[in-house]
Amino acid sequence: MAGRASAQAALETRRSVLKAAADLASVEGLDSVTIGRLAEVVQMSKSGVIGQFRTKEALQLETVEMVFADFRTRVWDTVKRFPAGLPRLLATCEAWTEYAADPGYPGGCLMTQVTYDYDGRSGVVHERLLEGRSQWRATLRADVTTAVEAGDLPDDTDVEAVVFGLESLASFITPALLLHGDDRAADHAYQGMRRIIGAREKEN
């Protein structure tokens, strides 16, 4: 019983350290997430943080993994029950913009922040971001394609342009909110997504 309680306590400590890492990265960038800086924030010894993650790179990667998992829970898990194609695509846009407006991090959407920080770099963080973001683009691409094939979107829909447009709108929600003070940023992005998709009612 004591061993189980100890393991649970260790897991909770790990989660709290990762949440602190994500909060810090959202404001100061992922490069700010170092063993020493995080030990200071969570008021642990450096050896305590090292015991959890071993290296700065491992800590940063686990922070990225936590953000991906949070995104999946709040966006994909919310919409995967909808039929593939236009119904799921529209539900995705709504859940995505709601998440981007309130991701749970003080500096806004960390996925967008980290992507901007690492898109031009090399290394394992870049590769993991590329993998995760590519999977998301493939998910969007599949639903746009299905919507075209079902006749819910025009035959001449440029699928790649739609995916690009959706990502562009979602990525600007954080700066619109935090830099420009636009409290309607999520709604503007959602309406813009609908226009990019070009959704229309099927004729009877």
URMOTA-V469701 format. One record per pair of residues at least 12 apart in sequence whose ideal C-beta (glycine too) atoms are under 10 Angstrom apart, sorted by the first residue. I is the first residue (numbers start at 1). J is the second residue. D is the distance in Angstrom with one decimal. If there is no record, write none. Layout:
BEGIN
i=I j=J d=D
i=I j=J d=D
END
This chain:
BEGIN
i=10 j=51 d=9.5
i=10 j=52 d=8.3
i=13 j=42 d=8.8
i=13 j=44 d=8.3
i=13 j=48 d=8.4
i=13 j=49 d=9.9
i=13 j=51 d=9.9
i=13 j=52 d=7.2
i=14 j=52 d=5.5
i=14 j=53 d=8.4
i=14 j=62 d=8.4
i=14 j=66 d=10.0
i=15 j=66 d=8.2
i=16 j=42 d=6.9
i=16 j=44 d=9.7
i=17 j=38 d=6.6
i=17 j=39 d=9.1
i=17 j=41 d=8.9
i=17 j=42 d=5.6
i=17 j=44 d=7.3
i=17 j=48 d=8.8
i=17 j=49 d=6.6
i=17 j=52 d=5.9
i=17 j=53 d=7.9
i=17 j=59 d=8.3
i=17 j=62 d=9.2
i=17 j=63 d=9.5
i=18 j=33 d=9.7
i=18 j=38 d=9.4
i=18 j=52 d=8.8
i=18 j=53 d=8.9
i=18 j=59 d=8.3
i=18 j=62 d=6.0
i=18 j=63 d=5.9
i=18 j=65 d=8.6
i=18 j=66 d=4.9
i=18 j=67 d=9.4
i=19 j=42 d=9.3
i=19 j=63 d=9.3
i=19 j=66 d=7.6
i=19 j=70 d=9.8
i=19 j=104 d=8.7
i=19 j=105 d=8.9
i=20 j=33 d=9.0
i=20 j=37 d=9.9
i=20 j=38 d=6.4
i=20 j=41 d=5.2
i=20 j=42 d=4.9
i=20 j=43 d=9.8
i=20 j=44 d=9.6
i=20 j=49 d=10.0
i=20 j=63 d=9.6
i=21 j=33 d=4.8
i=21 j=34 d=9.7
i=21 j=37 d=9.1
i=21 j=38 d=5.7
i=21 j=41 d=8.3
i=21 j=42 d=8.7
i=21 j=49 d=9.5
i=21 j=53 d=9.0
i=21 j=59 d=6.3
i=21 j=60 d=7.9
i=21 j=62 d=7.9
i=21 j=63 d=4.5
i=21 j=64 d=9.8
i=21 j=66 d=8.1
i=21 j=67 d=9.9
i=21 j=110 d=9.9
i=22 j=62 d=9.8
i=22 j=63 d=5.4
i=22 j=64 d=9.0
i=22 j=66 d=6.1
i=22 j=67 d=6.1
i=22 j=70 d=8.3
i=22 j=103 d=9.3
i=22 j=104 d=8.4
i=22 j=105 d=5.7
i=22 j=106 d=9.6
i=22 j=107 d=9.3
i=22 j=110 d=5.7
i=22 j=113 d=10.0
i=22 j=114 d=9.6
i=23 j=41 d=8.2
i=23 j=63 d=9.9
i=23 j=104 d=8.8
i=23 j=105 d=5.7
i=23 j=106 d=5.7
i=23 j=107 d=7.7
i=23 j=110 d=8.7
i=24 j=37 d=7.0
i=24 j=38 d=7.0
i=24 j=40 d=9.9
i=24 j=41 d=6.0
i=24 j=42 d=9.6
i=24 j=63 d=9.0
i=24 j=105 d=9.3
i=24 j=106 d=9.0
i=24 j=107 d=8.7
i=25 j=38 d=9.9
i=25 j=60 d=8.0
i=25 j=63 d=6.0
i=25 j=64 d=8.9
i=25 j=67 d=8.6
i=25 j=105 d=8.0
i=25 j=107 d=7.7
i=25 j=110 d=6.0
i=25 j=113 d=7.0
i=25 j=114 d=6.8
i=25 j=117 d=8.6
i=26 j=63 d=10.0
i=26 j=67 d=9.0
i=26 j=103 d=7.9
i=26 j=104 d=9.1
i=26 j=105 d=3.7
i=26 j=106 d=5.9
i=26 j=107 d=3.1
i=26 j=108 d=6.2
i=26 j=109 d=7.9
i=26 j=110 d=4.6
i=26 j=111 d=9.8
i=26 j=112 d=9.6
i=26 j=113 d=5.9
i=26 j=114 d=8.8
i=26 j=174 d=8.9
i=27 j=105 d=8.0
i=27 j=106 d=5.6
i=27 j=107 d=3.8
i=27 j=108 d=8.9
i=27 j=110 d=9.6
i=27 j=113 d=8.9
i=27 j=178 d=9.9
i=28 j=107 d=7.7
i=28 j=113 d=9.7
i=29 j=107 d=8.9
i=29 j=110 d=10.0
i=29 j=113 d=7.0
i=29 j=114 d=8.2
i=29 j=116 d=9.2
i=29 j=117 d=5.5
i=29 j=118 d=9.7
i=30 j=59 d=9.6
i=30 j=60 d=5.5
i=30 j=61 d=9.9
i=30 j=63 d=6.8
i=30 j=64 d=7.6
i=30 j=67 d=9.9
i=30 j=110 d=8.3
i=30 j=113 d=7.7
i=30 j=114 d=5.2
i=30 j=117 d=5.7
i=30 j=118 d=7.2
i=30 j=125 d=7.1
i=30 j=129 d=9.9
i=31 j=56 d=9.2
i=31 j=60 d=8.3
i=31 j=117 d=7.1
i=31 j=118 d=9.4
i=31 j=125 d=9.8
i=33 j=53 d=10.0
i=33 j=56 d=7.4
i=33 j=59 d=6.1
i=33 j=60 d=5.6
i=33 j=62 d=9.9
i=33 j=63 d=6.1
i=34 j=46 d=9.7
i=34 j=49 d=9.3
i=34 j=56 d=5.3
i=34 j=59 d=7.9
i=34 j=60 d=9.0
i=35 j=47 d=9.2
i=35 j=48 d=9.7
i=35 j=49 d=5.0
i=35 j=50 d=5.7
i=35 j=52 d=9.4
i=35 j=53 d=7.4
i=35 j=54 d=9.2
i=35 j=55 d=8.0
i=35 j=56 d=5.9
i=35 j=58 d=9.9
i=35 j=59 d=6.8
i=36 j=49 d=8.3
i=36 j=50 d=9.9
i=36 j=56 d=9.2
i=37 j=49 d=9.6
i=37 j=56 d=9.6
i=38 j=52 d=9.4
i=38 j=53 d=8.8
i=38 j=56 d=9.2
i=38 j=59 d=7.0
i=38 j=63 d=9.6
i=57 j=123 d=7.9
i=57 j=124 d=6.5
i=57 j=125 d=7.3
i=58 j=124 d=9.3
i=60 j=114 d=8.8
i=60 j=118 d=9.5
i=60 j=123 d=9.6
i=60 j=124 d=8.7
i=60 j=125 d=5.6
i=60 j=128 d=9.4
i=61 j=123 d=10.0
i=61 j=124 d=6.3
i=61 j=125 d=6.3
i=61 j=127 d=9.8
i=61 j=128 d=6.2
i=61 j=129 d=10.0
i=63 j=110 d=8.1
i=63 j=114 d=8.3
i=63 j=125 d=9.3
i=64 j=110 d=8.5
i=64 j=111 d=8.5
i=64 j=114 d=6.2
i=64 j=115 d=9.9
i=64 j=118 d=9.0
i=64 j=124 d=9.6
i=64 j=125 d=6.4
i=64 j=128 d=5.7
i=64 j=129 d=6.6
i=64 j=132 d=7.6
i=65 j=128 d=7.6
i=65 j=132 d=8.8
i=66 j=110 d=9.1
i=67 j=103 d=8.3
i=67 j=104 d=9.7
i=67 j=105 d=8.3
i=67 j=109 d=8.9
i=67 j=110 d=4.9
i=67 j=111 d=5.5
i=67 j=113 d=9.3
i=67 j=114 d=7.2
i=67 j=129 d=9.8
i=67 j=132 d=8.9
i=68 j=110 d=10.0
i=68 j=111 d=7.4
i=68 j=128 d=8.4
i=68 j=129 d=9.0
i=68 j=131 d=9.5
i=68 j=132 d=5.1
i=68 j=133 d=9.4
i=68 j=135 d=9.1
i=68 j=136 d=9.1
i=70 j=99 d=8.5
i=70 j=103 d=7.5
i=70 j=104 d=7.0
i=70 j=105 d=9.1
i=70 j=110 d=8.6
i=70 j=111 d=8.8
i=71 j=95 d=9.9
i=71 j=96 d=8.8
i=71 j=99 d=6.7
i=71 j=100 d=9.6
i=71 j=103 d=8.1
i=71 j=109 d=8.9
i=71 j=110 d=9.2
i=71 j=111 d=6.0
i=71 j=132 d=8.6
i=71 j=136 d=8.1
i=72 j=132 d=9.5
i=72 j=135 d=9.9
i=72 j=136 d=9.4
i=73 j=99 d=9.6
i=74 j=95 d=6.9
i=74 j=96 d=9.1
i=74 j=98 d=8.0
i=74 j=99 d=4.9
i=74 j=102 d=9.4
i=74 j=103 d=8.0
i=74 j=104 d=8.5
i=75 j=91 d=9.6
i=75 j=92 d=6.8
i=75 j=93 d=9.9
i=75 j=94 d=9.6
i=75 j=95 d=4.7
i=75 j=96 d=5.3
i=75 j=97 d=9.7
i=75 j=98 d=8.5
i=75 j=99 d=5.3
i=75 j=100 d=9.2
i=75 j=136 d=8.9
i=75 j=139 d=9.9
i=75 j=170 d=9.9
i=76 j=88 d=9.9
i=76 j=92 d=7.9
i=76 j=95 d=8.2
i=76 j=96 d=9.4
i=76 j=135 d=9.9
i=76 j=136 d=8.4
i=76 j=139 d=7.3
i=77 j=95 d=9.2
i=78 j=91 d=7.5
i=78 j=92 d=8.6
i=78 j=94 d=9.0
i=78 j=95 d=4.7
i=78 j=96 d=9.5
i=78 j=98 d=9.0
i=78 j=99 d=8.8
i=79 j=91 d=4.2
i=79 j=92 d=4.9
i=79 j=93 d=9.2
i=79 j=94 d=8.2
i=79 j=95 d=5.4
i=79 j=96 d=8.7
i=79 j=139 d=9.8
i=79 j=143 d=9.4
i=80 j=92 d=9.3
i=80 j=139 d=9.4
i=82 j=143 d=9.3
i=83 j=143 d=9.7
i=83 j=146 d=8.9
i=83 j=150 d=9.2
i=84 j=142 d=7.3
i=84 j=143 d=6.0
i=84 j=145 d=9.6
i=84 j=146 d=4.9
i=84 j=147 d=8.6
i=84 j=150 d=8.8
i=85 j=142 d=9.0
i=85 j=143 d=5.8
i=85 j=144 d=8.4
i=85 j=145 d=8.5
i=85 j=146 d=3.8
i=85 j=147 d=4.3
i=85 j=148 d=8.6
i=85 j=149 d=7.8
i=85 j=150 d=5.1
i=85 j=151 d=9.8
i=85 j=152 d=6.1
i=85 j=153 d=8.6
i=86 j=143 d=7.6
i=86 j=144 d=8.7
i=86 j=146 d=7.9
i=86 j=147 d=4.0
i=86 j=148 d=9.2
i=86 j=150 d=7.0
i=86 j=151 d=9.6
i=86 j=152 d=4.0
i=86 j=153 d=6.7
i=86 j=197 d=7.7
i=86 j=199 d=6.2
i=86 j=200 d=9.3
i=86 j=202 d=9.2
i=87 j=143 d=8.9
i=87 j=146 d=9.9
i=87 j=147 d=8.7
i=87 j=150 d=9.8
i=87 j=152 d=8.5
i=88 j=139 d=9.2
i=88 j=140 d=10.0
i=88 j=142 d=9.5
i=88 j=143 d=5.3
i=88 j=146 d=8.4
i=88 j=147 d=8.8
i=89 j=139 d=9.8
i=89 j=140 d=7.4
i=89 j=142 d=9.5
i=89 j=143 d=4.3
i=89 j=144 d=6.4
i=89 j=146 d=8.3
i=89 j=147 d=5.9
i=89 j=152 d=8.8
i=89 j=153 d=8.8
i=89 j=162 d=8.9
i=89 j=166 d=8.7
i=89 j=193 d=8.9
i=89 j=194 d=9.9
i=89 j=197 d=6.5
i=89 j=199 d=8.1
i=90 j=143 d=9.3
i=90 j=147 d=9.2
i=90 j=152 d=9.8
i=90 j=190 d=9.3
i=90 j=193 d=8.4
i=90 j=194 d=7.2
i=90 j=197 d=7.4
i=90 j=199 d=6.5
i=91 j=143 d=9.6
i=92 j=136 d=9.8
i=92 j=139 d=8.1
i=92 j=140 d=7.2
i=92 j=143 d=7.0
i=92 j=166 d=8.4
i=92 j=193 d=9.0
i=93 j=140 d=9.5
i=93 j=166 d=6.8
i=93 j=169 d=8.7
i=93 j=170 d=8.5
i=93 j=189 d=8.3
i=93 j=190 d=5.8
i=93 j=191 d=9.6
i=93 j=192 d=9.3
i=93 j=193 d=4.2
i=93 j=194 d=7.0
i=93 j=196 d=9.2
i=93 j=197 d=7.5
i=93 j=199 d=9.6
i=94 j=186 d=9.3
i=94 j=190 d=6.1
i=94 j=193 d=8.7
i=94 j=194 d=9.6
i=95 j=190 d=10.0
i=96 j=109 d=9.9
i=96 j=136 d=9.4
i=96 j=140 d=9.4
i=96 j=166 d=7.8
i=96 j=167 d=9.5
i=96 j=169 d=9.2
i=96 j=170 d=5.5
i=96 j=173 d=9.1
i=96 j=186 d=9.3
i=96 j=189 d=8.5
i=96 j=190 d=8.5
i=96 j=193 d=8.1
i=97 j=166 d=9.7
i=97 j=169 d=7.8
i=97 j=170 d=6.6
i=97 j=173 d=6.5
i=97 j=185 d=8.4
i=97 j=186 d=4.4
i=97 j=187 d=7.6
i=97 j=188 d=8.9
i=97 j=189 d=4.8
i=97 j=190 d=4.5
i=97 j=191 d=9.4
i=97 j=192 d=9.3
i=97 j=193 d=7.2
i=98 j=173 d=9.7
i=98 j=186 d=6.2
i=98 j=187 d=9.9
i=98 j=190 d=8.4
i=99 j=111 d=9.1
i=99 j=170 d=8.7
i=99 j=173 d=9.1
i=99 j=186 d=9.0
i=100 j=112 d=7.4
i=100 j=169 d=9.1
i=100 j=170 d=5.2
i=100 j=171 d=8.0
i=100 j=172 d=9.0
i=100 j=173 d=4.0
i=100 j=174 d=6.6
i=100 j=176 d=9.7
i=100 j=177 d=8.8
i=100 j=185 d=8.3
i=100 j=186 d=6.6
i=100 j=189 d=7.2
i=100 j=190 d=9.9
i=101 j=170 d=9.9
i=101 j=173 d=5.6
i=101 j=174 d=8.4
i=101 j=176 d=9.2
i=101 j=177 d=6.5
i=101 j=183 d=9.0
i=101 j=184 d=9.6
i=101 j=185 d=6.4
i=101 j=186 d=3.7
i=101 j=187 d=8.8
i=101 j=189 d=8.3
i=101 j=190 d=9.6
i=102 j=173 d=9.7
i=102 j=177 d=9.2
i=102 j=186 d=8.2
i=103 j=173 d=9.4
i=103 j=174 d=8.1
i=105 j=174 d=9.4
i=106 j=178 d=9.5
i=107 j=174 d=7.8
i=107 j=178 d=7.5
i=108 j=173 d=7.7
i=108 j=174 d=3.3
i=108 j=175 d=7.8
i=108 j=176 d=9.7
i=108 j=177 d=6.6
i=108 j=178 d=5.6
i=108 j=179 d=9.6
i=109 j=170 d=7.9
i=109 j=171 d=7.7
i=109 j=173 d=6.8
i=109 j=174 d=4.7
i=109 j=175 d=9.7
i=109 j=177 d=9.4
i=109 j=178 d=10.0
i=110 j=174 d=9.1
i=111 j=129 d=8.4
i=111 j=132 d=8.2
i=111 j=133 d=8.0
i=111 j=136 d=9.0
i=111 j=170 d=9.2
i=111 j=171 d=8.9
i=111 j=174 d=9.7
i=112 j=167 d=9.4
i=112 j=170 d=7.5
i=112 j=171 d=4.8
i=112 j=172 d=8.6
i=112 j=173 d=8.1
i=112 j=174 d=5.8
i=112 j=175 d=8.8
i=113 j=171 d=9.7
i=113 j=174 d=7.4
i=114 j=126 d=9.8
i=114 j=128 d=9.7
i=114 j=129 d=6.4
i=114 j=133 d=10.0
i=115 j=129 d=5.8
i=115 j=130 d=9.3
i=115 j=132 d=9.4
i=115 j=133 d=6.5
i=115 j=167 d=9.6
i=115 j=171 d=7.7
i=116 j=171 d=8.2
i=117 j=129 d=9.1
i=118 j=130 d=8.9
i=119 j=133 d=9.2
i=133 j=167 d=8.4
i=136 j=163 d=9.4
i=136 j=167 d=8.3
i=137 j=160 d=9.2
i=137 j=163 d=5.7
i=137 j=164 d=8.9
i=137 j=166 d=9.4
i=137 j=167 d=7.3
i=138 j=163 d=9.1
i=139 j=163 d=9.6
i=140 j=159 d=8.9
i=140 j=162 d=7.8
i=140 j=163 d=4.8
i=140 j=164 d=9.7
i=140 j=166 d=6.1
i=140 j=167 d=7.8
i=141 j=159 d=5.8
i=141 j=160 d=7.5
i=141 j=162 d=8.5
i=141 j=163 d=5.4
i=142 j=159 d=9.4
i=143 j=159 d=9.8
i=143 j=162 d=9.8
i=143 j=163 d=9.6
i=143 j=197 d=9.8
i=144 j=157 d=6.9
i=144 j=158 d=9.4
i=144 j=159 d=4.8
i=144 j=160 d=9.0
i=144 j=161 d=9.7
i=144 j=162 d=5.1
i=144 j=163 d=6.5
i=144 j=166 d=8.7
i=144 j=197 d=7.5
i=145 j=157 d=8.8
i=145 j=159 d=5.6
i=145 j=162 d=9.7
i=145 j=163 d=10.0
i=147 j=159 d=9.3
i=147 j=162 d=9.3
i=147 j=197 d=7.8
i=147 j=198 d=9.7
i=147 j=199 d=8.1
i=148 j=162 d=9.4
i=150 j=202 d=8.7
i=151 j=200 d=9.9
i=151 j=202 d=6.6
i=151 j=203 d=9.3
i=152 j=197 d=9.3
i=152 j=198 d=9.7
i=152 j=199 d=7.1
i=152 j=200 d=7.6
i=152 j=201 d=9.1
i=152 j=202 d=6.5
i=153 j=197 d=6.8
i=153 j=198 d=6.1
i=153 j=199 d=7.1
i=153 j=200 d=7.8
i=154 j=198 d=6.4
i=154 j=200 d=8.2
i=157 j=197 d=8.3
i=157 j=198 d=6.7
i=161 j=196 d=8.0
i=162 j=193 d=9.1
i=162 j=196 d=5.8
i=162 j=197 d=6.1
i=162 j=198 d=8.1
i=163 j=196 d=9.5
i=164 j=196 d=9.0
i=165 j=192 d=7.8
i=165 j=193 d=7.4
i=165 j=195 d=8.9
i=165 j=196 d=4.0
i=165 j=197 d=8.5
i=166 j=189 d=9.1
i=166 j=192 d=8.9
i=166 j=193 d=5.4
i=166 j=196 d=6.4
i=166 j=197 d=7.8
i=167 j=193 d=10.0
i=168 j=189 d=9.4
i=168 j=192 d=9.0
i=168 j=193 d=9.8
i=168 j=196 d=8.9
i=169 j=185 d=9.6
i=169 j=186 d=9.9
i=169 j=188 d=8.2
i=169 j=189 d=4.4
i=169 j=190 d=8.2
i=169 j=191 d=9.4
i=169 j=192 d=4.9
i=169 j=193 d=5.6
i=169 j=195 d=9.7
i=169 j=196 d=7.3
i=170 j=186 d=9.4
i=170 j=189 d=6.3
i=170 j=190 d=9.5
i=170 j=192 d=9.8
i=170 j=193 d=7.9
i=171 j=189 d=9.3
i=172 j=185 d=7.6
i=172 j=188 d=9.1
i=172 j=189 d=7.1
i=172 j=192 d=9.4
i=173 j=185 d=4.8
i=173 j=186 d=5.8
i=173 j=187 d=10.0
i=173 j=188 d=8.5
i=173 j=189 d=5.3
i=173 j=190 d=9.5
i=176 j=188 d=7.3
i=176 j=189 d=7.8
END
